[in-house]
Amino acid sequence: MSRKEREGPEPEQEAAVGSSPFFAGMGRDEPPSEDPDRTEALPGAPPPGAEAALDGQASRYFASLDASVGSLQQRAQQLIDRVNDSRKEDHTVMSGFRESLLLKVSGLAEQLEERLFHLYDLNNELIQERLQELGEVMERVGQAEAELQQVCRTVEAAYHDLCLQPET
């Protein structure tokens, strides 16, 4: 974009223009005739020596512009570095949080496992007691069955004795 097409300097450039001694007297609000170093010239013909002065002013202007751009690039890089550092810190915090959470979850899982094993032991003891009681009951049932069989044989023998006796 040429200088004629520019509508005005950017905000950062305005700050550089306002603070640089080179740009003193080159404000947009000042008419060009107020500067004593400037001479009236016809629009088609530059005064003698004006090209050299313009080249010197232009080179100083572009040097200042380059310094402003460099400063902006440096500030942008610093901001990017700060964002990256912040991201690294966030990653470190999240990694620490993850490790801490894993340790806590592992500890809770171990506690749960111990409680389950304790409950399994209690249930096993109850089952053993009930199985022992069942064994004792089954043994008594077996004894009762044997006694009943003995009673049945005795009754059967008595019935046979009664039925087989001759009538007198």
Phi, psi and chi 1 to 4 in degrees:
 res  aa     phi    psi   chi1   chi2   chi3   chi4
   1 MET       -  133.3  176.0 -176.3  -35.2      -
   2 SER   -82.3  167.8   71.1      -      -      -
   3 ARG   -66.4  -28.0  -73.4 -171.0  -77.3  179.0
   4 LYS   -71.3  -32.7  -70.0 -179.3 -178.4  177.4
   5 GLU   -77.9  -19.7  -66.4  174.1    1.2      -
   6 ARG   -69.1  136.0  -67.2 -174.1   73.3  139.1
   7 GLU   -86.9  -32.1  -59.5 -122.0   -9.6      -
   8 GLY   178.1  162.2      -      -      -      -
   9 PRO   -70.7  154.6   20.9  -26.5      -      -
  10 GLU   -70.8  163.0  -55.3 -134.9  -24.6      -
  11 PRO   -56.0  -40.7  -21.4   26.6      -      -
  12 GLU   -67.3  -36.4  -68.1   84.5   11.5      -
  13 GLN   -70.4  -34.7  -69.0  173.1  -16.5      -
  14 GLU   -60.9  -39.4  -74.4  178.6    8.1      -
  15 ALA   -65.5  -40.4      -      -      -      -
  16 ALA   -67.6  -38.4      -      -      -      -
  17 VAL   -65.0  -42.4  167.9      -      -      -
  18 GLY   -69.2  -29.7      -      -      -      -
  19 SER   -96.5  -11.9   64.8      -      -      -
  20 SER   -90.6  133.8  173.0      -      -      -
  21 PRO   -67.7  -22.7   17.9  -25.4      -      -
  22 PHE   -62.5  -37.5  168.9   71.6      -      -
  23 PHE   -89.8    2.8  -66.5  105.9      -      -
  24 ALA   -63.2  131.0      -      -      -      -
  25 GLY    87.1   -0.8      -      -      -      -
  26 MET  -110.7   25.0  -70.8 -174.5   65.5      -
  27 GLY   -65.9  157.3      -      -      -      -
  28 ARG   -73.7  -26.4  -59.5 -165.1   81.4 -144.6
  29 ASP   -80.7  -15.8  -62.1  -26.2      -      -
  30 GLU   -87.4  132.9  -63.2  178.4   13.5      -
  31 PRO   -72.8  150.6   19.2  -25.1      -      -
  32 PRO   -66.3  -19.1    7.3  -11.9      -      -
  33 SER   -78.4  -14.1   62.2      -      -      -
  34 GLU   -77.6  -17.7  -68.1  179.8   11.9      -
  35 ASP   -80.6  122.4 -169.8   -0.8      -      -
  36 PRO   -68.8  -22.4   19.6  -26.5      -      -
  37 ASP   -76.6  -20.0  -66.7  -25.6      -      -
  38 ARG   -85.5  142.4  -65.8 -174.5 -169.3  173.3
  39 THR  -117.2  150.1   58.5      -      -      -
  40 GLU   -67.7  131.5  -68.9  -79.2  -29.7      -
  41 ALA  -137.3  155.0      -      -      -      -
  42 LEU   -72.0  148.3  -65.1  173.4      -      -
  43 PRO   -62.9  -26.2   -7.2    9.2      -      -
  44 GLY   -90.5  -21.8      -      -      -      -
  45 ALA  -126.2  116.6      -      -      -      -
  46 PRO   -73.6  145.6   21.2  -26.5      -      -
  47 PRO   -66.2  157.2   17.8  -23.9      -      -
  48 PRO   -62.5  137.1    6.6   -8.7      -      -
  49 GLY    81.4   -4.2      -      -      -      -
  50 ALA   -72.3  -33.5      -      -      -      -
  51 GLU   -63.9  -41.9  -78.0 -174.6   17.8      -
  52 ALA   -65.0  -39.5      -      -      -      -
  53 ALA   -68.1  -40.1      -      -      -      -
  54 LEU   -66.9  -39.4  -74.6  177.1      -      -
  55 ASP   -62.4  -41.7  -74.7  -18.8      -      -
  56 GLY   -64.8  -42.4      -      -      -      -
  57 GLN   -67.7  -41.0  -74.3 -179.6  -18.0      -
  58 ALA   -64.4  -42.5      -      -      -      -
  59 SER   -65.7  -37.4   65.9      -      -      -
  60 ARG   -67.6  -39.0  -72.2 -173.6  -64.4 -143.6
  61 TYR   -62.4  -47.1  171.5   73.9      -      -
  62 PHE   -69.4  -32.1  -73.8  117.3      -      -
  63 ALA   -65.5  -42.1      -      -      -      -
  64 SER   -66.2  -40.3  175.1      -      -      -
  65 LEU   -63.3  -43.2 -176.7   61.8      -      -
  66 ASP   -60.9  -39.9  -72.9  -18.6      -      -
  67 ALA   -64.9  -39.3      -      -      -      -
  68 SER   -66.2  -43.3  -64.2      -      -      -
  69 VAL   -64.1  -42.8  168.0      -      -      -
  70 GLY   -61.0  -40.5      -      -      -      -
  71 SER   -64.4  -42.0  173.3      -      -      -
  72 LEU   -64.9  -40.5  -72.0  173.8      -      -
  73 GLN   -63.4  -40.3  -72.7  176.2  -20.8      -
  74 GLN   -64.6  -43.3 -175.3  179.1   13.4      -
  75 ARG   -63.7  -41.5  -74.0  178.5   57.9 -157.2
  76 ALA   -62.9  -42.2      -      -      -      -
  77 GLN   -64.0  -38.6 -173.6   61.1   45.6      -
  78 GLN   -63.6  -41.8  -72.5  172.6  -13.6      -
  79 LEU   -64.0  -42.2  -70.3  172.9      -      -
  80 ILE   -62.7  -41.9  -70.7  169.5      -      -
  81 ASP   -62.9  -41.0  -69.6  -17.4      -      -
  82 ARG   -64.3  -41.6  -86.4 -164.0  -97.8  158.9
  83 VAL   -62.9  -44.2  166.6      -      -      -
  84 ASN   -63.8  -40.8  -73.2  -22.0      -      -
  85 ASP   -62.7  -41.9  -70.1  -17.2      -      -
  86 SER   -62.9  -39.4  177.2      -      -      -
  87 ARG   -65.4  -39.7  -72.8  178.6  179.5  173.2
  88 LYS   -62.4  -42.9  -73.8  177.6 -174.1  175.5
  89 GLU   -63.0  -42.5  -71.4  175.2   13.7      -
  90 ASP   -61.2  -41.7  -69.5  -13.2      -      -
  91 HIS   -63.5  -41.7  179.1   70.5      -      -
  92 THR   -63.1  -44.0  -57.6      -      -      -
  93 VAL   -63.0  -44.3  167.9      -      -      -
  94 MET   -66.5  -37.4  -72.5  -56.3  -65.6      -
  95 SER   -63.5  -44.6  -65.0      -      -      -
  96 GLY   -62.0  -41.9      -      -      -      -
  97 PHE   -62.7  -43.2  175.7   73.0      -      -
  98 ARG   -61.5  -45.7 -178.3 -176.7  -55.6  118.4
  99 GLU   -63.0  -43.4  -70.7  174.9   10.9      -
 100 SER   -62.4  -43.6  172.6      -      -      -
 101 LEU   -64.1  -41.4 -172.5   60.7      -      -
 102 LEU   -61.8  -41.5  -74.6  172.3      -      -
 103 LEU   -63.6  -43.1  -72.1  174.3      -      -
 104 LYS   -65.7  -43.5  -72.8 -179.0 -178.8  179.9
 105 VAL   -64.3  -41.4  168.1      -      -      -
 106 SER   -62.2  -43.5  -64.4      -      -      -
 107 GLY   -62.3  -43.2      -      -      -      -
 108 LEU   -65.9  -37.5  -69.6  172.7      -      -
 109 ALA   -64.6  -39.8      -      -      -      -
 110 GLU   -65.0  -42.0  -73.6  178.4   14.8      -
 111 GLN   -62.7  -42.8  -72.2  177.6   -0.1      -
 112 LEU   -62.5  -42.0 -179.6   61.2      -      -
 113 GLU   -62.5  -43.1 -170.0  176.5   32.1      -
 114 GLU   -62.6  -42.1  -71.9  174.8    9.2      -
 115 ARG   -64.0  -40.9  -72.0  179.8 -177.3  173.4
 116 LEU   -62.8  -43.1  -76.2  173.8      -      -
 117 PHE   -62.8  -38.4  -73.2  150.0      -      -
 118 HIS   -63.5  -43.9 -179.8   70.1      -      -
 119 LEU   -64.3  -39.7  -73.7  173.1      -      -
 120 TYR   -60.2  -41.8  -67.7  162.3      -      -
 121 ASP   -62.3  -45.0  -72.9  -18.7      -      -
 122 LEU   -61.9  -44.4  -69.2  176.0      -      -
 123 ASN   -64.4  -39.3  -73.9  -24.1      -      -
 124 ASN   -62.4  -40.9  -74.8  -19.4      -      -
 125 GLU   -62.6  -44.0  -71.2  174.5    7.7      -
 126 LEU   -62.5  -42.9  -72.0  173.1      -      -
 127 ILE   -63.3  -42.0  -70.3  170.6      -      -
 128 GLN   -62.1  -43.7  -73.1  -63.6  -30.8      -
 129 GLU   -60.7  -45.6  -71.9  175.1    9.1      -
 130 ARG   -66.1  -38.0  -60.9  -75.5  165.2   86.9
 131 LEU   -66.1  -37.7  -75.3  174.4      -      -
 132 GLN   -65.8  -42.9 -172.8  174.9    1.2      -
 133 GLU   -62.5  -41.0  -70.3  173.7    3.5      -
 134 LEU   -62.8  -41.5  178.7   63.8      -      -
 135 GLY   -60.5  -42.5      -      -      -      -
 136 GLU   -65.4  -41.1  -67.9  170.2   -0.1      -
 137 VAL   -64.2  -44.0  167.6      -      -      -
 138 MET   -62.6  -35.9  -67.5  -58.3  -70.0      -
 139 GLU   -65.9  -42.5 -173.3  177.6  -40.9      -
 140 ARG   -66.0  -37.5  -73.7 -166.3  -56.4 -112.6
 141 VAL   -64.3  -42.2  166.7      -      -      -
 142 GLY   -61.2  -40.9      -      -      -      -
 143 GLN   -65.6  -42.0  -71.0  173.4   -6.4      -
 144 ALA   -64.5  -39.7      -      -      -      -
 145 GLU   -62.5  -42.9 -176.8 -178.2    6.1      -
 146 ALA   -64.2  -41.0      -      -      -      -
 147 GLU   -64.8  -41.4  -72.0  176.2   11.6      -
 148 LEU   -63.6  -40.5  -80.5  174.2      -      -
 149 GLN   -63.0  -40.4  -75.9  177.8   -8.1      -
 150 GLN   -64.0  -42.7 -176.6   65.3   30.7      -
 151 VAL   -63.5  -43.7  168.6      -      -      -
 152 CYS   -60.8  -42.5  -76.1      -      -      -
 153 ARG   -64.6  -41.0  -75.9 -172.4 -154.6  121.6
 154 THR   -64.1  -44.3  -55.3      -      -      -
 155 VAL   -65.1  -40.5  168.7      -      -      -
 156 GLU   -63.8  -42.5 -175.7 -179.5   -6.5      -
 157 ALA   -65.6  -40.3      -      -      -      -
 158 ALA   -66.0  -39.5      -      -      -      -
 159 TYR   -64.9  -41.8  179.9   72.9      -      -
 160 HIS   -64.7  -40.3  -84.1  -60.1      -      -
 161 ASP   -63.7  -39.0  -73.7  -16.5      -      -
 162 LEU   -72.8  -36.5  -73.8  176.0      -      -
 163 CYS   -79.3  -28.9  -72.5      -      -      -
 164 LEU   -92.0   -3.6  -68.0  177.4      -      -
 165 GLN   -76.7  137.8  -79.8 -175.0   -3.3      -
 166 PRO   -71.3  154.5   14.4  -17.2      -      -
 167 GLU   -83.2  133.1  -78.3 -173.6   27.5      -
 168 THR  -117.9      -   25.6      -      -      -
